[in-house]
Amino acid sequence: MTTKEKLELIEGVLHLKPNTLTEDVELNTLQEWDSLTILNLQVKLTAIRPDLQFDLLYSCNTVGEICKLI
């Protein structure tokens, strides 16, 4: 999966317009970023990485950190 595909997936979960996110965006600056969104992202990513834990996603500070987990 390319970085662009990862960003598109995250944008989709956050209901953001395409090409909104870059890897350096800090998650705490996104109004849409909350624990429910993290849970939704985890559910979406289980098809790609079944072992991904909520705590790992919760500890991410940037979009790039999430991309590295995928």
Backbone as a printed PyTorch tensor [residue, N CA C, xyz], in Angstrom:
tensor([[[  0.8550,  -1.1760,   0.0000],
         [  0.0000,   0.0000,   0.0000],
         [  0.8970,   1.2340,   0.0000]],

        [[  0.6140,   2.1360,  -0.8970],
         [  1.4200,   3.3550,  -1.0080],
         [  1.0210,   4.3520,   0.0790]],

        [[  1.8760,   5.3270,   0.2830],
         [  1.5700,   6.3800,   1.2550],
         [  0.3090,   7.1240,   0.8450]],

        [[  0.1630,   7.3870,  -0.4420],
         [ -1.0390,   8.0770,  -0.9330],
         [ -2.2970,   7.2760,  -0.5910]],

        [[ -2.2460,   5.9660,  -0.7730],
         [ -3.3920,   5.1160,  -0.4410],
         [ -3.6820,   5.1350,   1.0600]],

        [[ -2.6240,   5.1460,   1.8520],
         [ -2.7980,   5.2070,   3.3100],
         [ -3.4550,   6.5220,   3.7160]],

        [[ -2.9820,   7.6240,   3.1280],
         [ -3.5680,   8.9300,   3.4290],
         [ -5.0330,   8.9880,   3.0100]],

        [[ -5.3480,   8.4140,   1.8620],
         [ -6.7290,   8.3880,   1.3850],
         [ -7.6170,   7.5790,   2.3280]],

        [[ -7.0970,   6.4790,   2.8330],
         [ -7.8490,   5.6520,   3.7670],
         [ -8.1410,   6.4330,   5.0470]],

        [[ -7.1350,   7.1090,   5.5850],
         [ -7.3100,   7.8970,   6.8060],
         [ -8.2820,   9.0480,   6.5590]],

        [[ -8.1590,   9.7210,   5.4220],
         [ -9.0860,  10.7990,   5.0670],
         [-10.5180,  10.2780,   5.0000]],

        [[-10.6840,   9.0920,   4.4680],
         [-12.0200,   8.5060,   4.3710],
         [-12.6380,   8.2560,   5.7350]],

        [[-11.8500,   7.7170,   6.6530],
         [-12.3530,   7.4630,   8.0050],
         [-12.6890,   8.7710,   8.7120]],

        [[-11.8920,   9.8000,   8.4630],
         [-12.1210,  11.1000,   9.0970],
         [-13.1560,  11.9450,   8.3570]],

        [[-13.6320,  11.4460,   7.2130],
         [-14.5940,  12.1760,   6.3760],
         [-14.0290,  13.5230,   5.9200]],

        [[-12.7670,  13.4980,   5.5070],
         [-12.1020,  14.6940,   5.0040],
         [-12.0610,  14.6690,   3.4810]],

        [[-11.9390,  15.8320,   2.8810],
         [-11.8010,  15.9260,   1.4320],
         [-10.4840,  15.2760,   1.0100]],

        [[-10.4520,  14.7100,  -0.2040],
         [ -9.2000,  14.1220,  -0.7070],
         [ -8.0640,  15.1370,  -0.7120]],

        [[ -6.8720,  14.6480,  -0.5030],
         [ -5.6410,  15.4450,  -0.5050],
         [ -5.6030,  16.4930,   0.6070]],

        [[ -6.3130,  16.2430,   1.6900],
         [ -6.3140,  17.1400,   2.8440],
         [ -5.1200,  16.8770,   3.7520]],

        [[ -4.7730,  15.6080,   3.9050],
         [ -3.7460,  15.2190,   4.8690],
         [ -2.3720,  15.0400,   4.2290]],

        [[ -1.3680,  15.3270,   5.0300],
         [  0.0140,  14.9740,   4.7140],
         [  0.5570,  14.2490,   5.9440]],

        [[  1.6950,  13.6200,   5.7900],
         [  2.2480,  12.8360,   6.8970],
         [  2.6260,  13.6930,   8.0990]],

        [[  2.8880,  14.9620,   7.9020],
         [  3.3240,  15.8060,   9.0120],
         [  2.1850,  16.4780,   9.7820]],

        [[  0.9390,  16.2160,   9.4010],
         [ -0.1990,  16.7990,  10.1110],
         [ -0.2810,  16.1920,  11.5140]],

        [[ -0.3660,  17.0670,  12.5010],
         [ -0.5140,  16.6090,  13.8790],
         [ -1.9790,  16.2900,  14.1390]],

        [[ -2.2080,  15.0990,  14.6750],
         [ -3.5730,  14.6160,  14.8650],
         [ -4.3750,  15.4870,  15.8230]],

        [[ -3.7330,  16.0400,  16.8420],
         [ -4.4660,  16.8590,  17.8100],
         [ -4.9480,  18.1800,  17.2240]],

        [[ -4.5280,  18.5030,  15.9880],
         [ -5.0230,  19.7110,  15.3230],
         [ -6.2810,  19.4390,  14.5020]],

        [[ -6.6330,  18.1700,  14.3780],
         [ -7.8070,  17.7880,  13.5920],
         [ -9.0310,  17.6960,  14.4940]],

        [[-10.0370,  18.4740,  14.1910],
         [-11.2720,  18.4600,  14.9770],
         [-11.9000,  17.0550,  14.9750]],

        [[-11.7250,  16.3340,  13.8850],
         [-12.3480,  15.0150,  13.7230],
         [-11.6480,  13.9180,  14.5360]],

        [[-10.4590,  14.1800,  15.0620],
         [ -9.6730,  13.1520,  15.7340],
         [-10.1240,  12.9990,  17.1830]],

        [[-10.7660,  11.8650,  17.4850],
         [-11.1730,  11.5510,  18.8490],
         [-11.1500,  10.0400,  19.0310]],

        [[-11.5000,   9.5740,  20.2100],
         [-11.3960,   8.1410,  20.4980],
         [-12.3210,   7.3060,  19.6130]],

        [[-13.4730,   7.8260,  19.2570],
         [-14.3820,   7.0890,  18.3660],
         [-13.7790,   6.9500,  16.9710]],

        [[-13.1330,   8.0020,  16.5050],
         [-12.4630,   7.9540,  15.2070],
         [-11.3210,   6.9460,  15.2260]],

        [[-10.5810,   6.9090,  16.3240],
         [ -9.4880,   5.9410,  16.4510],
         [-10.0430,   4.5330,  16.3850]],

        [[-11.1400,   4.2830,  17.0610],
         [-11.7770,   2.9670,  17.0340],
         [-12.2560,   2.6220,  15.6240]],

        [[-12.8660,   3.5730,  14.9360],
         [-13.3130,   3.3530,  13.5570],
         [-12.1320,   3.0480,  12.6390]],

        [[-11.0310,   3.7560,  12.8500],
         [ -9.8370,   3.5140,  12.0490],
         [ -9.2750,   2.1230,  12.3320]],

        [[ -9.2750,   1.7330,  13.5850],
         [ -8.7900,   0.3970,  13.9400],
         [ -9.6290,  -0.6800,  13.2550]],

        [[-10.9360,  -0.5260,  13.2780],
         [-11.8300,  -1.4840,  12.6180],
         [-11.5220,  -1.5540,  11.1280]],

        [[-11.3460,  -0.4030,  10.5030],
         [-11.0460,  -0.3380,   9.0650],
         [ -9.7210,  -1.0130,   8.7460]],

        [[ -8.7470,  -0.8590,   9.6450],
         [ -7.4050,  -1.3870,   9.3870],
         [ -7.2320,  -2.8600,   9.7310]],

        [[ -8.2140,  -3.4630,  10.3920],
         [ -8.0610,  -4.8700,  10.7640],
         [ -7.9300,  -5.7770,   9.5390]],

        [[ -8.4600,  -5.3650,   8.4130],
         [ -8.3010,  -6.1530,   7.1880],
         [ -6.8520,  -6.1290,   6.7060]],

        [[ -6.1500,  -5.0490,   7.0010],
         [ -4.7650,  -4.8910,   6.5610],
         [ -3.7970,  -5.4010,   7.6200]],

        [[ -4.0830,  -5.0490,   8.8560],
         [ -3.2060,  -5.4270,   9.9670],
         [ -4.0550,  -5.8550,  11.1650]],

        [[ -4.4070,  -7.1470,  11.2200],
         [ -5.3190,  -7.6500,  12.2540],
         [ -4.8080,  -7.4830,  13.6860]],

        [[ -3.5120,  -7.3810,  13.8620],
         [ -2.9400,  -7.2810,  15.2070],
         [ -2.8400,  -5.8410,  15.7290]],

        [[ -3.2920,  -4.8780,  14.9590],
         [ -3.1780,  -3.4720,  15.3420],
         [ -4.0490,  -3.1820,  16.5580]],

        [[ -3.4270,  -2.6680,  17.6000],
         [ -4.1150,  -2.3860,  18.8570],
         [ -4.5330,  -0.9150,  18.9410]],

        [[ -5.6380,  -0.6800,  19.6240],
         [ -6.1530,   0.6660,  19.8430],
         [ -5.0840,   1.5560,  20.4640]],

        [[ -4.3560,   1.0280,  21.4480],
         [ -3.3360,   1.8200,  22.1490],
         [ -2.2540,   2.3400,  21.2150]],

        [[ -1.8970,   1.5450,  20.2030],
         [ -0.8920,   1.9950,  19.2420],
         [ -1.3990,   3.1880,  18.4400]],

        [[ -2.6290,   3.1010,  17.9870],
         [ -3.2170,   4.2210,  17.2450],
         [ -3.3900,   5.4410,  18.1480]],

        [[ -3.8160,   5.2050,  19.3660],
         [ -4.0470,   6.2970,  20.3200],
         [ -2.7560,   7.0540,  20.6390]],

        [[ -1.6380,   6.3520,  20.6180],
         [ -0.3620,   6.9820,  20.9610],
         [  0.2630,   7.7620,  19.8000]],

        [[ -0.3180,   7.6520,  18.6140],
         [  0.2130,   8.3740,  17.4520],
         [ -0.0320,   9.8720,  17.5890]],

        [[  0.9720,  10.6470,  17.1800],
         [  0.8590,  12.1070,  17.2300],
         [  0.6760,  12.7330,  15.8530]],

        [[  1.1050,  12.0400,  14.8120],
         [  1.0020,  12.5770,  13.4570],
         [  0.3740,  11.5370,  12.5280]],

        [[ -0.0860,  12.0200,  11.3980],
         [ -0.6320,  11.1300,  10.3740],
         [  0.4580,  10.1710,   9.8940]],

        [[  1.6930,  10.6620,   9.7990],
         [  2.8080,   9.8320,   9.3650],
         [  3.0460,   8.6440,  10.2840]],

        [[  2.8440,   8.8340,  11.5790],
         [  3.0020,   7.7300,  12.5170],
         [  1.9580,   6.6470,  12.2660]],

        [[  0.7410,   7.0530,  11.9170],
         [ -0.2920,   6.0720,  11.5740],
         [  0.1120,   5.3400,  10.2900]],

        [[  0.6030,   6.0750,   9.3080],
         [  1.0210,   5.4610,   8.0430],
         [  2.0840,   4.3880,   8.2830]],

        [[  2.9890,   4.6330,   9.1980],
         [  4.0360,   3.6530,   9.5000],
         [  3.4750,   2.3910,  10.1380]],

        [[  2.3560,   2.5160,  10.8640],
         [  1.7330,   1.3580,  11.4870],
         [  0.9920,   0.4660,  10.4940]],

        [[  0.5580,   1.0700,   9.4030],
         [ -0.2520,   0.3360,   8.4270],
         [  0.6310,  -0.5710,   7.5960]]])
